[in-house]
Amino acid sequence: MASFHGNKINPDRFSFGQWKFFAFLISLSVFMILPIIFIFSQALKPVDELFLYPPKLLVHHPTLGNFAQLFSVSNVAAVPKTKYLFNSILVTAAVVFLSIMLCSMTGFALSKKEFKLKKVVFEVNIIALMFVPAAVTIPRYLIIEKLGLTDNFFGHILPMLSLPVGVFLVKQFVDQIPNALIEAAKLDGANDYYVFRKLVIPMIMPALATVSILAFQLAWNNAETSTLFMSKETLKTFAFYMSTLTTTTAMENNIAGQGMAAAAALLMFIPNLLIFIFMQSKVMDTMAHSGLK
């Protein structure tokens, strides 16, 4: 990171004059962490605390009863819950890997290669950022059906490979790589593949880490493809299983269903939290557009 002598961006030691910034940032951090505390607290609340009014943020008598009820109900399902979990892991891994590959190659081409309609392609990608998933549900279903990918694992993967925000982030990051550096590599005999793999990829790792988080969250939390494209129960994902399990139980028993829904929400949330914790430094580098030193 760049630093300036005499006036560093990040001073080496704490200065008393910085207290107002720390006070603001700590207050903001506490406010932003409240939803995470609520998710954990809600999953550990007994039945009597779940229905308190006004609701309490923190649990007073934590219990694992909600998780016990969740797993006891899931044990009587016709398809083992491990099958749903395996499907989700497989789909998520494929979506993350393919999204990284497609976004990195597309971002590199849009930034450093010259071809016809280059600006048009990038503008189309920008326009795609405006569309929410619900707006393209019908066209997406028609495409998947025409391709014959219903009741097929590719029906889970293909609809989630379109990640316009990932292409945008990677393209902006690659823009910071000097053209002279790439030209020097080509003068030494490097082809496009070598430049992309050995030169570009190491320099855009923060952007790729951000893409992996976005792709992971999109795939792991997705229940739409199971609902729309999969009629076979053995091809559906863990997110779909958890949502239908808690919804069905809530309709039959509203009290037990609320506790199970809170436990299921926590189980689905933890992987998202862990991957963000491990990669948050890369995400901050991407948002700051640090690029090269």
C-alpha positions as CSV (number, residue, x, y, z in Angstrom):
1,M,0.0,0.0,0.0
2,A,1.2,3.5,-0.7
3,S,2.3,5.7,2.2
4,F,3.3,9.3,2.4
5,H,6.3,10.5,4.4
6,G,5.2,12.9,7.1
7,N,1.5,12.3,6.5
8,K,0.8,8.5,6.4
9,I,-2.6,7.2,5.4
10,N,-2.4,4.7,8.2
11,P,-0.2,6.0,11.1
12,D,2.0,3.5,13.0
13,R,0.6,4.4,16.4
14,F,-2.6,5.7,18.0
15,S,-3.0,9.4,18.2
16,F,-5.4,11.0,20.7
17,G,-6.7,13.1,17.9
18,Q,-8.1,10.0,16.3
19,W,-10.5,9.2,19.1
20,K,-13.5,10.7,17.3
21,F,-12.9,8.5,14.3
22,F,-12.6,5.4,16.5
23,A,-15.7,6.3,18.4
24,F,-17.7,6.6,15.2
25,L,-16.3,3.4,13.6
26,I,-16.8,1.4,16.8
27,S,-20.4,2.6,17.1
28,L,-21.1,1.8,13.5
29,S,-19.5,-1.6,13.8
30,V,-21.7,-2.5,16.9
31,F,-24.8,-1.4,15.0
32,M,-23.9,-3.5,11.9
33,I,-23.1,-6.6,14.0
34,L,-26.5,-6.5,15.7
35,P,-28.2,-8.6,12.9
36,I,-25.6,-11.3,13.3
37,I,-26.0,-11.4,17.1
38,F,-29.8,-11.6,16.5
39,I,-29.5,-14.6,14.2
40,F,-27.4,-16.6,16.7
41,S,-29.6,-15.5,19.6
42,Q,-32.8,-16.3,17.9
43,A,-31.7,-19.9,17.1
44,L,-30.8,-20.5,20.7
45,K,-34.0,-19.1,22.3
46,P,-36.5,-21.5,23.9
47,V,-40.1,-21.4,22.9
48,D,-41.2,-18.9,25.6
49,E,-38.6,-16.4,24.6
50,L,-39.3,-16.6,20.9
51,F,-42.8,-15.2,21.4
52,L,-41.9,-12.4,23.9
53,Y,-43.3,-9.0,23.2
54,P,-41.5,-6.7,22.9
55,P,-38.9,-9.1,21.5
56,K,-35.5,-9.3,23.2
57,L,-32.2,-9.1,21.3
58,L,-30.2,-11.5,23.5
59,V,-31.3,-14.9,24.7
60,H,-31.5,-15.4,28.5
61,H,-31.8,-19.2,28.7
62,P,-30.0,-20.6,25.7
63,T,-31.0,-24.1,24.5
64,L,-30.2,-26.4,21.6
65,G,-33.8,-27.6,21.5
66,N,-34.5,-25.9,18.2
67,F,-31.7,-27.8,16.5
68,A,-32.8,-31.1,18.1
69,Q,-36.3,-30.6,16.7
70,L,-34.9,-29.6,13.3
71,F,-32.8,-32.8,13.0
72,S,-35.5,-35.1,14.5
73,V,-37.9,-33.9,11.8
74,S,-35.3,-34.2,9.1
75,N,-34.5,-37.8,10.1
76,V,-38.0,-39.0,8.9
77,A,-37.6,-37.6,5.4
78,A,-37.7,-40.0,2.5
79,V,-34.4,-38.7,1.1
80,P,-31.5,-38.5,3.6
81,K,-30.5,-34.9,4.4
82,T,-26.9,-35.8,3.5
83,K,-28.0,-36.1,-0.1
84,Y,-29.4,-32.6,-0.1
85,L,-26.1,-31.4,1.5
86,F,-24.0,-33.2,-1.0
87,N,-26.0,-31.6,-3.9
88,S,-25.4,-28.2,-2.4
89,I,-21.7,-28.7,-1.9
90,L,-21.3,-30.0,-5.5
91,V,-23.4,-27.2,-7.0
92,T,-21.7,-24.5,-4.9
93,A,-18.2,-25.7,-5.8
94,A,-19.0,-25.9,-9.5
95,V,-20.6,-22.4,-9.5
96,V,-17.7,-20.8,-7.6
97,F,-15.0,-22.4,-9.8
98,L,-16.7,-21.6,-13.1
99,S,-17.7,-18.1,-12.0
100,I,-14.1,-17.3,-11.2
101,M,-12.9,-18.6,-14.5
102,L,-15.6,-16.9,-16.6
103,C,-15.3,-13.5,-14.8
104,S,-11.5,-13.5,-14.9
105,M,-11.3,-14.3,-18.6
106,T,-14.2,-11.9,-19.5
107,G,-12.7,-9.1,-17.4
108,F,-9.3,-9.6,-19.0
109,A,-10.7,-9.6,-22.5
110,L,-12.8,-6.5,-21.9
111,S,-9.9,-4.6,-20.4
112,K,-6.8,-5.6,-22.4
113,K,-8.0,-7.1,-25.7
114,E,-9.4,-5.2,-28.8
115,F,-12.4,-6.7,-30.7
116,K,-15.5,-5.6,-32.4
117,L,-18.5,-4.5,-30.2
118,K,-16.2,-4.5,-27.1
119,K,-17.9,-1.4,-25.7
120,V,-21.3,-2.8,-26.5
121,V,-20.6,-6.0,-24.6
122,F,-19.4,-4.0,-21.5
123,E,-22.5,-1.8,-21.7
124,V,-24.8,-4.8,-21.8
125,N,-23.0,-6.1,-18.7
126,I,-23.6,-2.8,-17.0
127,I,-27.3,-2.9,-17.9
128,A,-27.6,-6.4,-16.6
129,L,-26.6,-5.1,-13.1
130,M,-30.0,-3.3,-13.0
131,F,-32.1,-6.5,-13.3
132,V,-33.1,-8.3,-10.1
133,P,-33.3,-12.1,-10.3
134,A,-37.1,-12.1,-10.2
135,A,-37.3,-10.0,-13.4
136,V,-35.6,-12.7,-15.4
137,T,-37.2,-15.8,-13.9
138,I,-39.5,-16.5,-16.8
139,P,-36.9,-16.1,-19.6
140,R,-34.4,-18.2,-17.5
141,Y,-37.0,-21.0,-17.1
142,L,-37.7,-21.0,-20.9
143,I,-34.0,-21.2,-21.7
144,I,-33.3,-24.0,-19.3
145,E,-36.4,-25.9,-20.6
146,K,-35.4,-25.5,-24.2
147,L,-31.9,-26.7,-23.4
148,G,-33.3,-29.8,-21.8
149,L,-31.6,-29.1,-18.4
150,T,-34.6,-29.7,-16.2
151,D,-33.9,-32.6,-13.8
152,N,-30.2,-32.2,-14.5
153,F,-27.4,-30.9,-12.3
154,F,-26.5,-28.3,-15.0
155,G,-29.9,-26.8,-14.4
156,H,-28.6,-25.8,-11.0
157,I,-25.3,-24.5,-12.3
158,L,-26.0,-22.7,-15.6
159,P,-28.5,-20.1,-14.3
160,M,-26.0,-18.9,-11.7
161,L,-23.0,-18.5,-13.9
162,S,-24.1,-15.0,-15.1
163,L,-22.5,-12.7,-12.6
164,P,-22.4,-9.2,-14.0
165,V,-21.0,-7.6,-10.9
166,G,-18.1,-10.1,-10.9
167,V,-17.2,-9.2,-14.5
168,F,-17.4,-5.5,-13.6
169,L,-15.1,-5.8,-10.6
170,V,-12.5,-7.9,-12.4
171,K,-12.5,-5.6,-15.4
172,Q,-12.0,-2.5,-13.3
173,F,-9.2,-4.3,-11.4
174,V,-7.4,-5.5,-14.7
175,D,-7.6,-1.9,-15.9
176,Q,-5.0,-1.0,-13.3
177,I,-2.4,-3.3,-14.7
178,P,-0.1,-1.3,-17.0
179,N,-0.3,-2.1,-20.7
180,A,3.5,-1.8,-20.8
181,L,3.8,-4.7,-18.4
182,I,1.8,-7.0,-20.7
183,E,3.6,-5.8,-23.8
184,A,6.9,-6.5,-22.2
185,A,5.8,-10.0,-21.4
186,K,4.7,-10.5,-25.0
187,L,8.1,-9.2,-26.3
188,D,9.7,-12.0,-24.3
189,G,7.6,-14.5,-26.2
190,A,4.6,-15.0,-23.8
191,N,1.3,-15.7,-25.4
192,D,-2.1,-14.5,-24.1
193,Y,-2.7,-17.7,-22.1
194,Y,0.7,-17.3,-20.3
195,V,0.1,-13.6,-19.7
196,F,-3.3,-14.3,-18.3
197,R,-2.2,-17.2,-16.0
198,K,1.1,-16.0,-14.8
199,L,0.8,-12.2,-14.9
200,V,-2.8,-11.2,-14.6
201,I,-4.3,-13.8,-12.2
202,P,-1.8,-13.1,-9.4
203,M,-2.5,-9.4,-9.6
204,I,-6.3,-9.7,-9.5
205,M,-6.6,-12.2,-6.6
206,P,-8.5,-9.7,-4.4
207,A,-11.1,-9.3,-7.1
208,L,-11.3,-13.0,-7.6
209,A,-11.8,-13.5,-3.8
210,T,-14.7,-11.1,-4.0
211,V,-16.2,-13.0,-6.9
212,S,-15.9,-16.3,-5.0
213,I,-17.8,-14.9,-2.1
214,L,-20.6,-13.5,-4.3
215,A,-20.8,-16.8,-6.2
216,F,-20.7,-18.9,-3.0
217,Q,-23.6,-16.9,-1.4
218,L,-25.6,-17.0,-4.7
219,A,-25.2,-20.8,-5.0
220,W,-25.4,-21.9,-1.3
221,N,-28.5,-19.9,-0.5
222,N,-30.3,-20.7,-3.8
223,A,-33.5,-22.6,-3.6
224,E,-35.0,-21.3,-6.8
225,T,-33.4,-23.8,-9.2
226,S,-34.7,-26.7,-7.1
227,T,-38.2,-25.3,-7.2
228,L,-38.3,-24.4,-10.9
229,F,-36.1,-26.9,-12.6
230,M,-36.0,-30.1,-10.4
231,S,-38.9,-32.5,-10.0
232,K,-36.7,-35.3,-8.7
233,E,-36.2,-35.0,-4.9
234,T,-32.7,-36.5,-5.1
235,L,-31.5,-33.5,-7.3
236,K,-32.7,-30.8,-4.9
237,T,-30.4,-28.7,-2.7
238,F,-29.9,-28.2,1.0
239,A,-31.3,-24.6,0.9
240,F,-34.5,-25.9,-0.7
241,Y,-34.8,-28.7,1.8
242,M,-34.4,-26.4,4.8
243,S,-36.9,-23.9,3.4
244,T,-39.6,-26.5,2.7
245,L,-38.9,-28.4,6.0
246,T,-39.4,-25.3,8.1
247,T,-42.3,-24.0,6.1
248,T,-44.2,-27.3,6.3
249,T,-43.6,-27.6,10.0
250,A,-44.6,-24.0,10.6
251,M,-47.9,-24.6,8.8
252,E,-48.6,-27.7,11.0
253,N,-47.2,-26.3,14.3
254,N,-46.6,-22.6,14.3
255,I,-44.7,-22.6,17.7
256,A,-42.3,-25.4,16.8
257,G,-41.9,-24.1,13.3
258,Q,-40.6,-20.7,14.4
259,G,-37.8,-22.3,16.5
260,M,-36.8,-24.7,13.7
261,A,-36.9,-21.9,11.1
262,A,-34.4,-19.9,13.3
263,A,-32.1,-22.9,13.7
264,A,-32.2,-23.6,9.9
265,A,-31.5,-19.9,9.2
266,L,-28.4,-20.1,11.4
267,L,-27.1,-23.3,9.7
268,M,-27.5,-21.7,6.3
269,F,-25.9,-18.4,7.5
270,I,-22.7,-19.8,9.1
271,P,-20.9,-20.9,5.9
272,N,-21.5,-17.4,4.4
273,L,-20.1,-15.8,7.6
274,L,-17.0,-18.1,7.6
275,I,-16.1,-17.5,4.0
276,F,-16.4,-13.8,4.4
277,I,-14.2,-13.8,7.6
278,F,-11.5,-15.7,5.9
279,M,-11.5,-13.5,2.8
280,Q,-12.5,-10.1,4.1
281,S,-9.1,-8.6,3.7
282,K,-9.2,-9.4,0.0
283,V,-12.7,-7.9,-0.3
284,M,-11.5,-4.7,1.2
285,D,-8.6,-4.5,-1.2
286,T,-11.1,-5.0,-4.1
287,M,-13.4,-2.2,-2.8
288,A,-10.4,0.1,-2.4
289,H,-9.1,-0.7,-5.9
290,S,-5.6,-1.0,-4.5
291,G,-4.2,-2.7,-7.7
292,L,-0.5,-2.4,-8.1
293,K,1.9,-0.9,-5.6
